[in-house]
Amino acid sequence: MDLLATPVAVGGLTLKNPIVFAPTSLGMPPKQALAKLTRIAQGGAGLIILGDVSTIEGGFGYSVCRQSDLDFFHRLLKAVRPMGAKVSAQLFISGNPPGLSKPVGLSPEEARARRNQAIRDFVTEMPQSQMENWIDSFGKGAAVCQEIGFDMIQIHGDQLCGAFLSPLFNRREDEYGGDVQGRTLFLRRCIQAAQKAAPGLTIDLKLPVRQENPRYGNGGLRKDELPQAIPLIEQAGPDCYHITLANHGALSDTVPPTNHPYFQQEGCFLPFADMVRPYTQKPICGVGKLQTPDFIRQQLQSGRIQLAAMSRQLIADPDWPLKALGRETEIRRCVYCNADCLGGMTRRQGVHCIYDDEQNNRDCMETL
């Protein structure tokens, strides 16, 4: 059987194929987001990760604390289940310090830079009582997701967790700071809280890796910290890893355009997966401009990755999983221009694509 159509076991879950819609901040009204995710499920993706599901009230994205969002989750699961897609919720707490979530009078890029500059003091000075409440919120969020019927959750190891991982932000002198053991403790306890509250639910971990020389990403872990960090994280019990570049830098680095000064090639973030592989036997999901069916087959065949995640490519052509099986010439390839996907998000217009067929989108919405 073609590797792009071969079922994959992850924890106690079996996906119909290794193609994953990567967690994406869609920034759309519920009906429009439901239509887009349903269209991706129709195209054959094995797993859809719903990005930015907050475990606390407030902030951007969805929340397990809002009834309107819980209703949306139910509608999403009902819509995509008949197509064979599994659905994961990406649980997170925003790394935005209080009062900086919506700075006034700044461009999105300026606001992002300002938030990133403030995170060090936010993380370093946070009371342990607040940290413990937020750790507990991952357990509560996981329990809600399990009750609703999500097949999996992803712990967002970047955002706030990624700031705790990095000594560039985490200057704490208690048990949550200092060496690798201390800086990974917040993340490990979030995973443990989710596992305890939702036993049997598959847990994925988005693990950010920071690159040096040249520096890209400010949160996350460095390569030399992984030999100690991964065994510690393994004890917390994630079932698989989603490995990518650390955030808390320019958004165009984690969503690199075609002319990015460093991340230009297909599979541009797979070297980070290579750094993690020696320290775990669990499935690894790779990401980073994955697009060409034969290239992805090679990565799966070699065991470099077990899952292949895409966001922009599946937004450009939701039928990629079906077309990759003998109809490759029909694939509408993402050109990584970031014009209407990242651009749409920063303009607060939602994630779209220069190829969008508006009539098709309307037809899909009318069926929901």
VEXSE-27131 format. One record per residue (C-alpha): residue in three letters; x, y, z. Coordinates in pm, whole numbers, plus 32768, in hexadecimal, padded with zeros to 4 digits. Each point is the difference from the previous one (the first is absolute). Layout:
<atoms>
ALAXYZ...
</atoms>
This chain:
<atoms>
MET800080008000ASP807181637FB8LEU809C8094813ALEU7F2C81387FD3ALA7ECA7F28802ETHR80837F11810BPRO7F5E8009815BVAL80DD807B811CALA7FE57FA28171VAL8031811D80F7GLY7FD07FA4816CGLY7EB47F49800DLEU7F8880A67EC2THR80177F937E95LEU8001810A7EF1LYS7F8F7F9D7EA3ASN813A809D7F6BPRO812D80D18074ILE7F88814D7F71VAL7FBB8105810CPHE7F6781587FE8ALA80ED80C180DFPRO7F7080DD8115THR7FAB814E7F64SER7F7381458089LEU7EE480257F06GLY7F7381478089MET7EAA7FBF7F63PRO7E9680088072PRO7F8E7EA48070LYS7F367FA77ECAGLN811B80637F17ALA81027F4280CFLEU7F1D7ED08006ALA7FE0800B7E87LYS817980157FCCLEU804F7EE380F1THR7EEB7F2A7F6EARG808A803C7EA4ILE81587F8D8073ALA7F647EC58093GLN7F4C7FC37EB4GLY815280117F56GLY807B7ED180C2ALA80DB807B8120GLY80297EF9810FLEU801280F48123ILE7F8D81668030ILE809A80C38120LEU7F23811E8070GLY80F28113805CASP7FF680E8812DVAL7F097F6580F3SER803B80BD8143THR7FDF7F50814EILE7FA5814B80AAGLU7F0A81177FBDGLY806281267F2AGLY811380227F01PHE7FEF7FB17E8FGLY7F887EC17F5DTYR7F047F098089SER7FCE7FAB816EVAL7F857ED080BDCYS7F5E80FD80ECARG7F0D80957F00GLN7EB97F4F7FB4SER7FF6808D7E9FASP81517F5D7FBALEU7F907EB58096ASP7ED980087F12PHE80F180417EE1PHE80D47ED48067HIS7ECC7F1F7FF9ARG7FA4807C7EA3LEU81637FCE7F83LEU80147E99807ALYS7EAB7FB17F6EALA806480937EAFVAL81517F557FCEARG7FCA7EAD80A4PRO7F447F6B7ED5MET8133804C7F29GLY80E67F2E80D8ALA80D3811E8086LYS80698004816CVAL8001814B80BASER80EF808A8104ALA7FE2813A80D2GLN813D80CA8037LEU7FF38066816EPHE80C38137805BILE8021813080DCSER806481367F46GLY81578089804DASN7F7281627FFBPRO803F80C08142PRO7EC880A28095GLY7FAD814F7F67LEU80C17FB97EC0SER7F087F1C7F52LYS7F78811E7F2DPRO80F681247FFFVAL7F6081357F6AGLY809280BD7EDBLEU81057EFC7F9DSER801D7F2E7EC8PRO7FE27E868034GLU81797FDE7FD8GLU8045811580FCALA7F057F7080F5ARG80A17EA97FE0ALA815B808C8040ARG7F8280BC8130ARG7F5D7ECA8091ASN81397F317FC9GLN80D4810580B3ALA7F197FF5812FILE7FF47E878027ARG81457FE080C5ASP7F8080C98128PHE7EAB7F5B7FE4VAL80907E9F8019THR810E805580FDGLU7F1980B280F4MET7ECA7F257FE2PRO7F837F888157GLN80077E88802FSER7E918008805EGLN7FAB80847EA5MET80E27EFE7F5EGLU7F557EE880BEASN7EA9807E7F96TRP806D80017E96ILE80977EA5801CASP7EB27F88808BSER7F5180A97EDCPHE80AB7F0F7F0FGLY7F647EE280C0LYS7EAA80A37FF6GLY8028804E7E8FALA80647E9A7FB0ALA7ED47F7B80C0VAL7F1680E57F3ECYS80987F927EB5GLN7FDD7E93805BGLU7E9680308066ILE7FAE80B87EBDGLY809C7EE77F35PHE814A80817F7BASP80DF7EE07F93MET813F80A5807BILE8087813980A1GLN813E80B87FB2ILE80B880B38116HIS808581437F6CGLY81677FF88076ASP8044815A7F77GLN7F47813E8063LEU8010800F817FCYS80997EA48025GLY810D80577F02ALA805A813980C1PHE80317F2F813BLEU80E97F1A7F3DSER80EC81147F97PRO810380AC80E0LEU7FD381337F23PHE7EB0802F80AFASN80057F218132ARG80DD80A0810BARG7F4C7F5F8124GLU80C77F8F8130ASP7F027F038082GLU7FC27E9A7F8DTYR7F6E807B7EB6GLY813D80AC7F8DGLY81767FD27FE4ASP80747EC37F54VAL7F4C7F287EFDGLN7F507F37810DGLY7F6F813B8098ARG7FA680AE7EBBTHR7F457ECD7F7CLEU7F3B7FD18143PHE7EDA80E17FA3LEU7FD07F4B7EB3ARG80267EA880A0ARG7EFD804D8109CYS7F0D807F7EF8ILE80227EB47F47GLN7FD67F3C8142ALA7EC980C6805FALA7F637FB47EAEGLN80597E908013LYS7F717FDC815FALA7EBC80B57FB0ALA7FC07F4F7EB4PRO80897E9D8021GLY801C7F4B7EB6LEU7FEC813A7F2BTHR812180137F09ILE80EC81228050ASP80D680A87EF8LEU810C80FE805FLYS805F81237F24LEU816E8021805EPRO80BA813C7F96VAL81757FF97FB3ARG80C981427FF5GLN810C802B7EF9GLU814A80AC803DASN80FA80817F00PRO7F37809D7F6AARG7F0080338116TYR7E9A7FB27FABGLY7F007FE58115ASN802B80758165GLY7F2D7F0780C2GLY80277E88800DLEU81347F288028ARG815880057F61LYS80917ECE7F56ASP80FC7FC88119GLU7EE57FFB8102LEU7F3A7EEB7F55PRO80C97ED68088GLN7F9780608160ALA7EAD80997FB2ILE7F5F7EEC7F2FPRO802B7EE78103LEU7F6880E78107ILE7EDB80557F1CGLU7FD37E907FA5GLN7FBA7FB4816EALA7ED880EF7FF2GLY7F5F7F1B7EFEPRO7FC680A17EA9ASP7FA07F037EF3CYS80A480B97EDFTYR80BA813E7FA4HIS7FBC811A7F0BILE8158809D7FCDTHR802B815E7F7BLEU80C58144801EALA7FD780BC8147ASN7F2E813B7FFEHIS8013815080B7GLY80A6809C7ED4ALA7F86807E7EAFLEU7EC97F487F8CSER80977FEA7EA3ASP810B7F198091THR7F097EFB807EVAL7F2E80337EC3PRO812180397F0CPRO7FB880997EAATHR80A07F7E7EC5ASN811881038015HIS80547FCA8170PRO817680388034TYR80307EAB80A5PHE7EC87F217FF2GLN7FCD7FE47E89GLN800B7E8A7FBAGLU7EEE7EFC8016GLY800A7F5B8154CYS80B08131808EPHE7FAF7FA4816BLEU804B7E8A7FE2PRO816580308085PHE7F5F80518150ALA7F4D7EB07FF4ASP81547F607FB9MET8086809E8140VAL7EEA7F6280D1ARG7FF97EA77F5CPRO812F7F6A80B7TYR7F52802D814FTHR7EA67F6D7FBEGLN7F5D7ED97F54LYS7EAC80A87FF6PRO7F64807F7EBCILE807E814F7F82CYS7F3580EC7F2AGLY80D280D37F17VAL7F9E81507F71GLY809481187F30LYS7F9C80427E94LEU7FAA7E927FC5GLN7F617FEC7EAATHR80897EFD7F0APRO7F6A7EA1801EASP81427F497FA9PHE80CC80D380F0ILE7F0D7FB2811DARG7FFD7E8E7FA5GLN817B7FFE8020GLN7FF28099815BLEU7EFD7F00806FGLN80B87EDD7F61SER8147805B80ABGLY7F58801A8154ARG806B8168801EILE7E9780588050GLN7EBF7F3A802ELEU7F0C811D7FC0ALA800E81227F0BALA7F5781478061MET7F9C81137F11SER7F3F8142802BARG803080E67ED7GLN800B7EE37F04LEU7EB47F718078ILE7F6A815D8002ALA8077802B7E98ASP7F7C7EA97F9APRO7F2F7F3C80FCASP7FFC7EDA7F0CTRP81797FCD801APRO7FDD7EAD80B6LEU7F217F797EEALYS80C080987EDFALA814D7F80808ALEU7F877E9E7FB6GLY80327FFD7E87ARG7F8981607FA7GLU813080C6806BTHR7FFF80DE7ECAGLU7EAD8086806DILE807E80808151ARG7FDB8176802CARG814C804D80A2CYS802D8107810BVAL80F8810A7F90TYR804280728168CYS7FB5816A7FAEASN7F5180308154ALA7F2181037F58ASP7EAA7F8C8076CYS80557EF78106LEU80F780A980EBGLY7FA2814C7F65GLY7E8F7FC2803BMET80437FA68169THR80D281348047ARG7EF680D87F55ARG7EFE7F5780E1GLN7F417F857ED0GLY80367E8E803DVAL80E07F037F56HIS7FB67FE77E8CCYS80C27FAD7EC3ILE804180AE7EB7TYR7F6B7EC97F5EASP7EBD800480C7ASP7ECC7FA67F3AGLU7EFA80DB80A5GLN7EDE7F4A7F5EASN80827EB38081ASN80258095815AARG7E9A80837FF7ASP7F7C7EB07F8BCYS80B47F4E811CMET7F7D80F78102GLU7E9B7FD27F85THR80107E8B8041LEU805B802C8171
</atoms>
